[in-house]
Amino acid sequence: MSFQSASITVTPIFVADLLAEGERLPIYVHVIEHPDARVLVDTGIKELHPAAADMQPRLRPLSEQDLDLDAIDIVVNTHLHFDHCGGNHLFAGKPIYVQRQELEDARTLEGHTIREWVDPPGVTYIPVDGELELLPGVRLVPAPGHTRGLQMVVIETGGRPVIVGGDVAVWFGELEEPESEGQRRALALEPELVWLTHEHEPWRPGAA
């Protein structure tokens, strides 16, 4: 399932799943097809790592899927937990947009992520401070909660916005009963739907 407006399409790509609390948790990245650029939101996991071994990842890396990596113009990291940045090295030389707070935390806070996946050779980050219009109709909006530097991608094409939210919520219930600043900020936008990293389908207001 993908979302399509008159000019912008969002397509989820399943890249892995993890064992979390006895259940398999899917990991999706999202491709935004915009008239001016092709944007990839998060990069999933490409390889196994001892730090994540207890979560028993099962991988379908981007590099082995039917996606032309060279055709990606821009990468956005909603945040830099390992399951969102593990494929960043595939996009060396491409601009990767991340909130400055998140980049600092990933580089300095113990246990925040798998640090060598954050700064592999050739990766170029564009640190963002607050909101940023990435492309016409596409903006980055801070959504702190899951991490201090989490951001979401808000797509506005004339109707209600569509959000690619990463881990603004890990499961639908967190949007039904919001607790974090980021969750409240997402709901205040009155979105048509919200794509999440760890859900197979997008969340829609009132769907629960």
C-alpha positions in Angstrom: 0.0 0.0 0.0 1.2 3.5 -0.8 -0.2 7.0 -0.6 -0.5 9.2 -3.7 -1.5 12.8 -4.1 -1.6 14.8 -7.2 2.2 15.2 -7.2 3.7 13.2 -4.3 3.8 9.5 -3.6 4.8 7.7 -0.4 5.8 4.1 -0.6 6.8 1.9 2.4 9.5 -0.7 1.9 9.9 -3.5 4.4 13.6 -4.0 5.2 13.7 -6.2 8.4 12.0 -7.3 11.5 13.2 -7.6 15.1 12.2 -9.7 18.1 10.7 -7.3 20.7 8.8 -8.5 23.8 8.2 -11.9 22.2 6.8 -10.5 18.9 8.3 -9.7 15.5 8.5 -6.0 15.0 8.6 -4.9 11.4 11.0 -2.2 10.1 9.9 0.0 7.2 11.6 2.8 5.4 9.6 5.2 3.2 10.3 6.6 -0.3 8.8 9.9 -1.1 8.5 10.6 -4.8 8.4 14.3 -5.3 8.5 16.2 -8.6 11.8 17.7 -7.6 13.6 14.8 -5.9 13.3 11.3 -4.6 13.6 11.2 -0.8 14.3 8.2 1.4 13.1 8.4 5.0 15.4 6.3 7.2 17.6 3.4 5.9 16.8 0.5 8.2 19.3 -2.3 8.9 21.7 -3.7 6.3 23.8 -6.2 8.3 23.9 -8.0 11.7 25.7 -6.6 14.7 26.5 -8.1 18.1 24.8 -5.2 19.8 21.5 -6.2 18.3 21.9 -10.0 18.3 19.4 -10.5 21.1 16.7 -9.0 18.9 17.3 -11.7 16.2 17.0 -9.4 13.2 15.8 -10.9 9.9 17.0 -8.7 7.1 15.8 -7.6 3.6 18.4 -4.9 3.0 17.8 -2.0 0.7 20.8 -3.0 -1.3 19.2 -6.3 -2.2 15.8 -4.9 -3.1 14.3 -3.5 -6.3 15.2 0.0 -5.4 17.6 2.1 -7.4 19.8 3.5 -4.7 21.5 5.9 -7.1 18.1 7.5 -7.8 17.7 8.6 -4.2 18.5 12.3 -4.1 18.0 13.0 -0.4 18.0 10.9 2.8 16.2 11.9 6.0 16.9 10.2 9.3 13.9 10.6 11.6 16.4 9.7 14.3 19.6 7.7 14.6 18.7 4.6 16.5 20.4 1.6 14.8 17.3 0.3 13.1 16.9 3.7 11.3 20.4 4.5 10.2 22.0 1.1 9.5 21.9 1.7 5.8 23.2 5.2 5.8 26.6 4.1 4.4 24.8 3.1 1.2 24.2 6.8 0.6 27.7 8.2 1.0 27.9 11.5 -0.8 24.2 12.2 -0.6 22.8 14.8 1.8 21.4 13.2 4.9 19.1 15.5 6.9 18.9 15.0 10.7 18.2 17.2 13.7 21.4 18.6 15.2 20.3 17.5 18.6 19.9 13.9 17.4 23.3 13.9 15.7 24.9 15.2 18.9 23.2 12.6 21.0 24.1 9.7 18.7 27.7 10.7 18.8 27.9 11.3 22.6 25.3 9.4 24.6 26.3 5.9 25.6 23.9 3.3 24.4 22.0 5.6 22.1 22.8 3.7 18.9 25.4 1.6 17.2 27.9 4.5 16.7 29.9 3.1 13.8 26.6 3.0 11.8 26.2 6.7 12.4 29.5 7.9 11.0 30.7 5.5 8.3 33.2 6.8 5.7 31.7 9.3 3.2 28.4 10.0 5.0 27.5 13.7 4.9 24.9 15.0 7.4 23.0 18.2 7.1 22.2 19.2 10.7 18.8 20.8 11.1 17.7 23.2 13.8 14.0 23.0 14.1 11.6 23.1 11.2 12.9 23.1 7.6 11.2 23.2 4.2 13.0 20.3 2.5 11.0 20.6 -0.8 7.9 22.4 -1.8 5.1 20.8 0.2 7.6 18.7 2.3 8.9 19.9 5.6 10.9 18.5 8.5 9.3 19.1 11.9 10.8 18.3 15.3 8.8 15.6 17.2 10.7 15.0 20.5 9.7 12.1 22.6 11.1 8.7 21.5 14.4 10.6 21.3 15.2 14.3 22.0 16.1 14.9 18.4 13.3 12.9 16.6 11.9 14.6 13.6 9.0 13.8 11.3 8.4 14.5 7.6 5.2 16.4 6.9 3.7 16.4 3.4 1.2 19.0 2.5 -0.4 19.1 -0.9 -3.6 21.0 -0.3 -5.7 18.6 1.8 -4.9 17.3 5.2 -1.2 16.5 5.7 0.4 13.1 5.5 3.2 12.4 8.0 6.1 10.0 7.7 6.8 9.8 11.4 9.5 7.2 12.1 9.1 6.4 15.8 6.9 9.4 16.6 4.9 6.4 17.8 6.0 2.8 17.8 2.5 1.5 17.7 -1.0 2.9 17.0 -2.0 3.2 20.7 0.6 5.9 21.3 -1.3 8.1 18.8 -4.7 7.3 20.3 -3.4 8.3 23.8 -0.5 10.7 23.1 2.0 11.4 25.8 5.1 12.9 24.1 5.4 16.4 22.7 6.1 14.9 19.3 2.9 12.8 19.4 0.8 15.8 20.3 2.5 17.9 17.6 1.7 15.2 15.0 -2.0 15.1 16.1 -2.3 18.9 16.1 -1.6 18.8 12.4 -4.9 16.8 11.9 -3.2 14.4 9.5 -5.0 12.2 7.0 -2.6 9.4 7.9 0.7 8.8 9.7 3.2 6.2 8.4 5.2 4.6 11.2 8.4 2.5 11.1 7.1 -0.4 13.0 3.5 -0.8 11.7 2.5 -2.5 8.5 -0.2 0.0 7.6 -0.5 3.7 8.2 -2.4 5.1 11.2 -5.6 7.0 10.4 -7.4 9.1 12.9 -10.4 7.3 14.4 -9.5 4.0 12.7 -9.0 2.3 16.1 
